[in-house]
């Protein structure tokens, strides 16, 4: 009887342990963004590096799904049956002013880490009038709003 009890407890513990890990599901694919190739011929790289192997080429106007972007400006795309990387500035996003997943909060975290923004300080984003895909971050200093920097809503890259 005691062995059966220990076996049941072990099975329950294993199930609870397995369920505690995040699972990959089909909704991850829905986080991709549609973009078009701007350049006449665009190399698809195996890694986020110009010196990486070229695994294929894309032509101007081709549609790609962008799964993520990096601060350095690389976009992860699906190429044939594998993932590859292209420079983000060679793409035209279908929704250029839509924030990529996690980028907005990442910009704020990095601004706090770099000392540009104080934790709890009031801030707001405004779309850049002349540059699609860019936002300006404004901060409140003693009741007055000041532009802190401009950021790209796809990669999180920012400059003062």
DRENPA-3360 file (N, C-alpha, C; in nm, 2 decimals, always signed):
BEGIN
1 = XXXXXXXX = +0.08/-0.12/+0.00/+0.00/+0.00/+0.00/+0.09/+0.13/+0.00 ~ +0.19/+0.12/+0.08/+0.28/+0.24/+0.09/+0.35/+0.26/-0.05 ~ +0.39/+0.16/-0.12/+0.46/+0.17/-0.25/+0.36/+0.23/-0.35 ~ +0.24/+0.20/-0.34/+0.14/+0.25/-0.43/+0.12/+0.40/-0.41 ~ +0.12/+0.44/-0.28/+0.10/+0.58/-0.24/+0.22/+0.66/-0.29 ~ +0.34/+0.61/-0.27/+0.47/+0.68/-0.32/+0.46/+0.69/-0.47 ~ +0.42/+0.59/-0.54/+0.41/+0.59/-0.69/+0.31/+0.70/-0.73 ~ +0.20/+0.71/-0.67/+0.10/+0.81/-0.70/+0.15/+0.95/-0.68;
9 = XXXXXXXX = +0.22/+0.97/-0.57/+0.28/+1.10/-0.54/+0.39/+1.14/-0.64 ~ +0.47/+1.04/-0.68/+0.57/+1.06/-0.78/+0.51/+1.10/-0.91 ~ +0.41/+1.03/-0.96/+0.34/+1.06/-1.08/+0.28/+1.20/-1.08 ~ +0.22/+1.24/-0.97/+0.16/+1.38/-0.96/+0.27/+1.48/-0.96 ~ +0.38/+1.45/-0.89/+0.49/+1.55/-0.89/+0.55/+1.56/-1.03 ~ +0.57/+1.45/-1.10/+0.62/+1.46/-1.24/+0.53/+1.54/-1.33 ~ +0.40/+1.52/-1.32/+0.30/+1.59/-1.40/+0.31/+1.74/-1.37 ~ +0.31/+1.78/-1.24/+0.32/+1.92/-1.20/+0.45/+1.98/-1.25;
17 = XXXXXXXX = +0.56/+1.90/-1.24/+0.69/+1.95/-1.29/+0.69/+1.98/-1.44 ~ +0.63/+1.89/-1.51/+0.62/+1.90/-1.66/+0.54/+2.02/-1.70 ~ +0.43/+2.04/-1.63/+0.34/+2.15/-1.66/+0.39/+2.29/-1.62 ~ +0.50/+2.29/-1.54/+0.55/+2.42/-1.50/+0.64/+2.48/-1.60 ~ +0.68/+2.41/-1.71/+0.76/+2.46/-1.82/+0.67/+2.52/-1.93 ~ +0.71/+2.64/-1.98/+0.63/+2.69/-2.09/+0.63/+2.60/-2.21 ~ +0.52/+2.60/-2.29/+0.52/+2.51/-2.41/+0.51/+2.60/-2.53 ~ +0.56/+2.55/-2.64/+0.55/+2.62/-2.77/+0.42/+2.58/-2.83;
25 = XXXXXXXX = +0.35/+2.68/-2.88/+0.22/+2.64/-2.95/+0.21/+2.72/-3.07 ~ +0.10/+2.70/-3.14/+0.08/+2.77/-3.27/+0.07/+2.92/-3.26 ~ +0.03/+2.97/-3.15/+0.02/+3.12/-3.13/+0.15/+3.19/-3.15 ~ +0.26/+3.12/-3.13/+0.39/+3.19/-3.15/+0.40/+3.24/-3.30 ~ +0.35/+3.16/-3.39/+0.35/+3.20/-3.53/+0.27/+3.33/-3.56 ~ +0.17/+3.35/-3.48/+0.09/+3.47/-3.50/+0.16/+3.60/-3.46 ~ +0.28/+3.59/-3.40/+0.35/+3.71/-3.36/+0.44/+3.76/-3.47 ~ +0.43/+3.70/-3.59/+0.51/+3.74/-3.70/+0.45/+3.87/-3.76;
33 = XXXXXXXX = +0.53/+3.94/-3.83/+0.49/+4.06/-3.90/+0.52/+4.05/-4.05 ~ +0.43/+4.11/-4.13/+0.44/+4.10/-4.27/+0.53/+4.22/-4.32 ~ +0.63/+4.19/-4.41/+0.71/+4.29/-4.46/+0.74/+4.26/-4.61 ~ +0.79/+4.36/-4.68/+0.82/+4.34/-4.82/+0.97/+4.38/-4.84 ~ +1.03/+4.31/-4.93/+1.17/+4.34/-4.97/+1.18/+4.46/-5.05 ~ +1.27/+4.56/-5.01/+1.28/+4.68/-5.08/+1.40/+4.67/-5.18 ~ +1.50/+4.60/-5.15/+1.62/+4.59/-5.23/+1.60/+4.50/-5.35 ~ +1.67/+4.53/-5.46/+1.66/+4.44/-5.58/+1.69/+4.30/-5.55;
41 = XXXXXXXX = +1.80/+4.28/-5.48/+1.85/+4.14/-5.44/+1.90/+4.15/-5.30 ~ +1.83/+4.07/-5.21/+1.87/+4.07/-5.07/+1.91/+3.93/-5.03 ~ +2.04/+3.93/-4.97/+2.09/+3.80/-4.92/+2.03/+3.77/-4.79 ~ +2.00/+3.64/-4.78/+1.94/+3.58/-4.65/+2.06/+3.51/-4.59 ~ +2.09/+3.55/-4.47/+2.21/+3.50/-4.39/+2.17/+3.39/-4.29 ~ +2.26/+3.30/-4.27/+2.23/+3.19/-4.17/+2.23/+3.24/-4.03 ~ +2.31/+3.35/-4.00/+2.32/+3.41/-3.87/+2.32/+3.56/-3.88 ~ +2.31/+3.63/-3.77/+2.30/+3.78/-3.77/+2.44/+3.83/-3.79;
49 = XXXXXXXX = +2.49/+3.82/-3.91/+2.63/+3.87/-3.93/+2.65/+3.88/-4.08 ~ +2.71/+3.98/-4.13/+2.75/+4.00/-4.27/+2.84/+3.89/-4.32 ~ +2.92/+3.84/-4.23/+3.02/+3.73/-4.27/+2.96/+3.59/-4.26 ~ +2.84/+3.58/-4.22/+2.77/+3.45/-4.21/+2.74/+3.40/-4.35 ~ +2.72/+3.27/-4.36/+2.69/+3.20/-4.49/+2.56/+3.26/-4.54 ~ +2.55/+3.28/-4.68/+2.43/+3.32/-4.74/+2.35/+3.19/-4.78 ~ +2.23/+3.19/-4.73/+2.15/+3.06/-4.75/+2.05/+3.08/-4.86 ~ +2.04/+3.21/-4.92/+1.94/+3.23/-5.03/+1.94/+3.38/-5.06;
57 = XXXXXXXX = +1.85/+3.41/-5.16/+1.83/+3.55/-5.20/+1.68/+3.58/-5.21 ~ +1.65/+3.70/-5.19/+1.51/+3.75/-5.21/+1.51/+3.86/-5.31 ~ +1.40/+3.87/-5.38/+1.39/+3.98/-5.48/+1.30/+4.09/-5.43 ~ +1.32/+4.21/-5.49/+1.23/+4.32/-5.45/+1.08/+4.29/-5.47 ~ +1.01/+4.33/-5.37/+0.86/+4.30/-5.37/+0.82/+4.17/-5.31 ~ +0.91/+4.08/-5.28/+0.87/+3.96/-5.22/+0.82/+3.98/-5.08 ~ +0.73/+3.90/-5.03/+0.67/+3.91/-4.90/+0.75/+3.82/-4.81 ~ +0.78/+3.86/-4.69/+0.84/+3.78/-4.59/+0.77/+3.80/-4.45;
65 = XXXXXXXX = +0.78/+3.70/-4.37/+0.73/+3.70/-4.23/+0.85/+3.73/-4.14 ~ +0.84/+3.84/-4.07/+0.94/+3.87/-3.97/+0.90/+3.82/-3.83 ~ +0.99/+3.74/-3.77/+0.95/+3.68/-3.65/+1.01/+3.76/-3.53 ~ +1.12/+3.82/-3.55/+1.18/+3.91/-3.45/+1.28/+4.00/-3.51 ~ +1.31/+4.11/-3.44/+1.42/+4.20/-3.49/+1.51/+4.22/-3.37 ~ +1.64/+4.25/-3.41/+1.74/+4.28/-3.30/+1.77/+4.42/-3.30 ~ +1.83/+4.46/-3.18/+1.87/+4.60/-3.16/+1.97/+4.64/-3.27 ~ +2.05/+4.55/-3.32/+2.15/+4.57/-3.42/+2.09/+4.59/-3.56;
73 = XXXXXXXX = +1.96/+4.56/-3.58/+1.89/+4.58/-3.70/+1.88/+4.46/-3.79 ~ +1.89/+4.34/-3.73/+1.87/+4.22/-3.81/+1.73/+4.17/-3.79 ~ +1.66/+4.12/-3.89/+1.53/+4.06/-3.88/+1.54/+3.91/-3.90 ~ +1.47/+3.84/-3.82/+1.47/+3.69/-3.83/+1.34/+3.66/-3.92 ~ +1.37/+3.59/-4.03/+1.26/+3.56/-4.12/+1.26/+3.41/-4.14 ~ +1.15/+3.36/-4.20/+1.13/+3.22/-4.24/+1.17/+3.22/-4.39 ~ +1.28/+3.14/-4.42/+1.32/+3.13/-4.56/+1.32/+2.98/-4.59 ~ +1.23/+2.95/-4.69/+1.20/+2.81/-4.72/+1.16/+2.73/-4.60;
81 = XXXXXXXX = +1.24/+2.63/-4.56/+1.21/+2.55/-4.44/+1.29/+2.58/-4.32 ~ +1.36/+2.69/-4.32/+1.45/+2.73/-4.21/+1.44/+2.88/-4.18 ~ +1.50/+2.92/-4.07/+1.50/+3.06/-4.04/+1.63/+3.12/-4.09 ~ +1.62/+3.25/-4.13/+1.74/+3.32/-4.18/+1.73/+3.47/-4.13 ~ +1.83/+3.55/-4.17/+1.84/+3.68/-4.12/+1.87/+3.78/-4.23 ~ +1.80/+3.89/-4.23/+1.82/+4.00/-4.33/+1.83/+4.13/-4.25 ~ +1.89/+4.23/-4.32/+1.89/+4.36/-4.25/+1.76/+4.43/-4.26 ~ +1.71/+4.48/-4.14/+1.58/+4.53/-4.13/+1.56/+4.65/-4.22;
89 = XXXXXXXX = +1.66/+4.73/-4.25/+1.64/+4.85/-4.33/+1.62/+4.82/-4.48 ~ +1.63/+4.69/-4.51/+1.60/+4.65/-4.65/+1.46/+4.60/-4.66 ~ +1.38/+4.61/-4.56/+1.24/+4.57/-4.55/+1.15/+4.69/-4.54 ~ +1.03/+4.67/-4.60/+0.92/+4.77/-4.58/+0.81/+4.70/-4.50 ~ +0.79/+4.74/-4.38/+0.69/+4.67/-4.30/+0.55/+4.71/-4.34 ~ +0.46/+4.61/-4.34/+0.32/+4.64/-4.38/+0.26/+4.74/-4.28 ~ +0.29/+4.73/-4.15/+0.25/+4.82/-4.05/+0.37/+4.88/-3.98 ~ +0.43/+4.98/-4.04/+0.55/+5.03/-3.99/+0.55/+5.10/-3.85;
97 = XXXXXXXX = +0.43/+5.14/-3.81/+0.42/+5.21/-3.68/+0.37/+5.12/-3.57 ~ +0.35/+4.99/-3.60/+0.31/+4.89/-3.50/+0.43/+4.84/-3.43 ~ +0.43/+4.85/-3.29/+0.54/+4.81/-3.21/+0.56/+4.66/-3.22 ~ +0.68/+4.61/-3.24/+0.71/+4.47/-3.24/+0.70/+4.42/-3.09 ~ +0.67/+4.30/-3.08/+0.65/+4.24/-2.95/+0.77/+4.26/-2.85 ~ +0.75/+4.32/-2.74/+0.85/+4.34/-2.64/+0.94/+4.46/-2.66 ~ +0.93/+4.52/-2.77/+1.03/+4.63/-2.80/+1.00/+4.75/-2.71 ~ +0.88/+4.79/-2.70/+0.84/+4.91/-2.62/+0.89/+4.90/-2.48;
105 = XXXXXXXX = +0.86/+4.79/-2.41/+0.90/+4.77/-2.28/+1.06/+4.76/-2.27 ~ +1.12/+4.70/-2.37/+1.26/+4.69/-2.37/+1.33/+4.82/-2.38 ~ +1.27/+4.92/-2.46/+1.33/+5.05/-2.47/+1.33/+5.12/-2.34 ~ +1.22/+5.11/-2.27/+1.21/+5.17/-2.13/+1.31/+5.11/-2.04 ~ +1.32/+4.98/-2.04/+1.41/+4.91/-1.95/+1.55/+4.95/-1.98 ~ +1.59/+4.96/-2.10/+1.73/+5.00/-2.14/+1.75/+5.15/-2.11 ~ +1.65/+5.23/-2.13/+1.66/+5.38/-2.09/+1.69/+5.40/-1.94 ~ +1.62/+5.32/-1.86/+1.64/+5.32/-1.72/+1.78/+5.27/-1.68;
113 = XXXXXXXX = +1.82/+5.16/-1.74/+1.95/+5.10/-1.72/+2.06/+5.19/-1.76 ~ +2.04/+5.26/-1.87/+2.15/+5.36/-1.91/+2.14/+5.49/-1.85 ~ +2.05/+5.51/-1.76/+2.04/+5.64/-1.68/+1.97/+5.75/-1.76 ~ +1.90/+5.72/-1.87/+1.83/+5.82/-1.94/+1.69/+5.85/-1.88 ~ +1.64/+5.76/-1.80/+1.51/+5.77/-1.74/+1.51/+5.71/-1.60 ~ +1.45/+5.78/-1.51/+1.44/+5.73/-1.37/+1.32/+5.64/-1.35 ~ +1.34/+5.53/-1.27/+1.22/+5.44/-1.25/+1.11/+5.52/-1.19 ~ +0.99/+5.50/-1.24/+0.87/+5.57/-1.20/+0.85/+5.71/-1.26;
121 = XXXXXXXX = +0.94/+5.76/-1.34/+0.93/+5.89/-1.41/+0.82/+5.88/-1.51 ~ +0.74/+5.99/-1.53/+0.64/+5.99/-1.63/+0.70/+6.00/-1.77 ~ +0.65/+5.93/-1.86/+0.70/+5.93/-2.00/+0.58/+5.90/-2.10 ~ +0.60/+5.94/-2.22/+0.50/+5.91/-2.33/+0.57/+5.90/-2.46 ~ +0.52/+5.82/-2.55/+0.57/+5.81/-2.68/+0.48/+5.88/-2.78 ~ +0.54/+5.95/-2.88/+0.47/+6.01/-2.99/+0.53/+5.96/-3.12 ~ +0.44/+5.93/-3.22/+0.49/+5.89/-3.35/+0.57/+6.01/-3.41 ~ +0.68/+5.97/-3.47/+0.75/+6.07/-3.55/+0.68/+6.11/-3.67;
129 = XXXXXXXX = +0.67/+6.24/-3.70/+0.59/+6.29/-3.81/+0.65/+6.25/-3.94 ~ +0.78/+6.26/-3.96/+0.84/+6.24/-4.09/+0.90/+6.10/-4.11 ~ +0.91/+6.02/-4.00/+0.98/+5.89/-4.01/+0.89/+5.78/-3.97 ~ +0.83/+5.70/-4.07/+0.74/+5.59/-4.03/+0.83/+5.49/-3.95 ~ +0.77/+5.43/-3.85/+0.84/+5.33/-3.77/+0.92/+5.39/-3.65 ~ +0.92/+5.52/-3.64/+1.00/+5.58/-3.53/+0.90/+5.65/-3.44 ~ +0.94/+5.65/-3.31/+0.86/+5.72/-3.21/+0.96/+5.81/-3.13 ~ +0.91/+5.92/-3.07/+0.99/+6.00/-2.99/+0.94/+5.98/-2.84;
137 = XXXXXXXX = +1.04/+5.96/-2.76/+1.01/+5.94/-2.62/+1.02/+6.08/-2.54 ~ +0.91/+6.12/-2.48/+0.91/+6.24/-2.40/+0.91/+6.20/-2.25 ~ +0.98/+6.28/-2.17/+0.97/+6.26/-2.03/+0.93/+6.39/-1.96 ~ +0.87/+6.37/-1.84/+0.82/+6.48/-1.76/+0.93/+6.53/-1.66 ~ +0.97/+6.65/-1.67/+1.06/+6.71/-1.57/+0.99/+6.83/-1.51 ~ +0.95/+6.82/-1.39/+0.89/+6.93/-1.32/+0.77/+6.99/-1.39 ~ +0.69/+6.90/-1.45/+0.56/+6.94/-1.51/+0.58/+6.98/-1.66 ~ +0.70/+6.98/-1.71/+0.72/+7.01/-1.85/+0.77/+6.89/-1.92;
145 = XXXXXXXX = +0.73/+6.87/-2.05/+0.76/+6.76/-2.13/+0.88/+6.79/-2.22 ~ +0.98/+6.70/-2.22/+1.10/+6.72/-2.30/+1.12/+6.59/-2.38 ~ +1.17/+6.61/-2.51/+1.20/+6.50/-2.59/+1.33/+6.44/-2.55 ~ +1.33/+6.31/-2.51/+1.45/+6.25/-2.47/+1.53/+6.18/-2.58 ~ +1.46/+6.10/-2.66/+1.52/+6.04/-2.78/+1.42/+5.99/-2.88 ~ +1.47/+5.95/-2.99/+1.39/+5.89/-3.10/+1.42/+5.74/-3.10 ~ +1.32/+5.65/-3.11/+1.34/+5.51/-3.11/+1.27/+5.44/-3.23 ~ +1.33/+5.33/-3.28/+1.27/+5.25/-3.38/+1.17/+5.15/-3.31;
153 = XXXXXXXX = +1.05/+5.14/-3.36/+0.95/+5.05/-3.29/+0.96/+4.91/-3.33 ~ +1.05/+4.88/-3.42/+1.07/+4.74/-3.46/+1.19/+4.68/-3.39 ~ +1.30/+4.75/-3.38/+1.43/+4.70/-3.32/+1.45/+4.75/-3.18 ~ +1.40/+4.87/-3.15/+1.43/+4.93/-3.02/+1.55/+5.02/-3.02 ~ +1.62/+5.03/-3.13/+1.74/+5.11/-3.14/+1.69/+5.26/-3.12 ~ +1.77/+5.33/-3.04/+1.74/+5.47/-3.02/+1.86/+5.56/-3.02 ~ +1.83/+5.69/-3.05/+1.94/+5.79/-3.05/+1.88/+5.92/-3.00 ~ +1.97/+6.00/-2.94/+1.93/+6.13/-2.88/+1.91/+6.23/-2.99;
% end
